[in-house]
Amino acid sequence: MSIFKQVPSDGQKGKVSYNSGIVTGIVNLAVSEVEGVELLAGKKKGLKLYFEKDGIYADISVKVDYGYNVPDVAFKIQETVKHNVEAMTKYKVAKVDVFVVGVDFLGDHAAEQI
C-alpha cells in the first residue's frame, strides 16, 4: 500500500497524505460519471495509476456501449478524470490514456439512436 504526501505550498505547516486507493476510487467514480462506458473489471484490471514527480499517469481500459461515439467518450473520460483528481486531491494529472478494448452490443446502456 502506497501513501503519497503533499506539502502545502502556501507556507502552512503540516501535510496531507493520500493512499493510492483514494485516488483509484476518485478515478473509478470519474469513469462511472461518463455515459456509455464501462470500466473493465476482473482479471484484466481496467485501471492502472502511476505516481511520478510530474504528476499522475493513468491507463484506463473500457468497453463502450454500442451507438456511442468512441472518440467523444474517450475525450470525456480524460476530461472527467483530470478534473476530478485535480479538484479533490490537488495532484496534477500528467496524462490519461484511454484504451477502448471492446464494444458492448447487448448492454443495458446501449444508445437508443445510432
C-alpha positions as CSV (number, residue, x, y, z in Angstrom):
1,M,0.0,0.0,0.0
2,S,1.4,3.3,-1.0
3,I,0.9,6.6,0.7
4,F,1.5,9.8,-1.2
5,K,2.2,13.1,0.7
6,Q,1.6,16.6,-0.4
7,V,3.1,19.6,1.5
8,P,1.1,22.8,1.2
9,S,3.0,25.4,-0.9
10,D,1.4,28.4,0.9
11,G,3.6,28.2,3.9
12,Q,1.2,26.3,6.2
13,K,2.7,23.6,8.4
14,G,1.5,20.0,8.1
15,K,0.9,17.8,5.2
16,V,-2.0,15.8,3.6
17,S,-1.4,12.1,2.9
18,Y,-3.4,10.3,0.2
19,N,-3.5,6.5,0.0
20,S,-3.3,5.3,-3.6
21,G,-6.7,3.7,-3.0
22,I,-8.2,7.1,-2.6
23,V,-7.0,8.3,-6.0
24,T,-8.1,5.0,-7.5
25,G,-11.6,5.5,-6.1
26,I,-11.8,9.0,-7.5
27,V,-10.8,7.8,-11.0
28,N,-13.4,5.0,-10.8
29,L,-16.0,7.5,-9.8
30,A,-15.0,9.8,-12.7
31,V,-15.3,7.0,-15.2
32,S,-18.7,5.9,-13.9
33,E,-19.9,9.5,-14.5
34,V,-19.3,9.2,-18.2
35,E,-22.4,7.9,-20.1
36,G,-22.0,4.9,-22.4
37,V,-18.8,3.4,-20.9
38,E,-17.9,0.6,-18.5
39,L,-14.5,0.2,-16.8
40,L,-13.1,-3.3,-17.2
41,A,-13.2,-5.5,-14.1
42,G,-12.0,-8.9,-13.1
43,K,-8.6,-10.4,-14.1
44,K,-8.0,-7.7,-16.7
45,K,-7.9,-4.6,-14.5
46,G,-9.2,-1.6,-16.2
47,L,-7.2,1.0,-14.3
48,K,-3.5,1.5,-13.7
49,L,-2.1,4.5,-12.0
50,Y,1.5,5.7,-11.9
51,F,2.6,8.4,-9.5
52,E,5.5,10.3,-10.9
53,K,7.2,13.6,-10.0
54,D,5.5,15.5,-12.8
55,G,2.0,14.1,-12.0
56,I,-0.2,11.1,-12.2
57,Y,-0.3,8.9,-15.3
58,A,-3.5,6.9,-15.8
59,D,-4.1,3.9,-18.1
60,I,-7.8,3.3,-18.3
61,S,-9.3,0.3,-20.2
62,V,-13.0,0.5,-21.0
63,K,-15.8,-1.1,-23.1
64,V,-18.1,1.4,-24.9
65,D,-21.8,0.8,-25.4
66,Y,-22.9,0.3,-29.0
67,G,-24.0,3.6,-30.6
68,Y,-21.8,6.0,-28.7
69,N,-19.1,7.9,-30.5
70,V,-15.8,6.4,-29.3
71,P,-13.5,9.4,-29.6
72,D,-16.1,11.6,-27.8
73,V,-16.4,9.1,-25.0
74,A,-12.7,8.7,-24.6
75,F,-12.2,12.5,-24.5
76,K,-14.9,12.9,-21.9
77,I,-13.2,10.2,-19.7
78,Q,-9.9,12.2,-20.0
79,E,-11.6,15.5,-19.1
80,T,-13.6,14.0,-16.2
81,V,-10.6,12.1,-14.7
82,K,-8.3,15.1,-14.9
83,H,-10.9,17.5,-13.4
84,N,-12.0,15.2,-10.5
85,V,-8.5,14.1,-9.4
86,E,-7.1,17.7,-9.5
87,A,-10.1,19.1,-7.8
88,M,-10.3,16.5,-5.0
89,T,-6.6,15.9,-4.3
90,K,-4.5,18.9,-5.6
91,Y,-2.4,16.4,-7.5
92,K,-1.7,17.2,-11.2
93,V,-2.7,14.7,-13.8
94,A,0.1,14.4,-16.4
95,K,-1.6,12.0,-18.8
96,V,-4.7,9.9,-19.2
97,D,-4.6,7.2,-21.8
98,V,-7.9,5.5,-22.6
99,F,-7.9,2.1,-24.2
100,V,-11.2,1.0,-25.8
101,V,-10.9,-2.8,-25.7
102,G,-14.4,-3.6,-26.9
103,V,-17.9,-2.6,-27.7
104,D,-20.9,-3.8,-25.7
105,F,-23.7,-4.6,-28.2
106,L,-26.1,-6.1,-25.6
107,G,-25.6,-3.7,-22.7
108,D,-28.5,-2.2,-20.9
109,H,-27.0,1.3,-21.6
110,A,-26.6,1.0,-25.3
111,A,-27.5,4.2,-27.1
112,E,-31.1,4.3,-28.4
113,Q,-30.1,6.2,-31.5
114,I,-27.3,5.1,-33.8
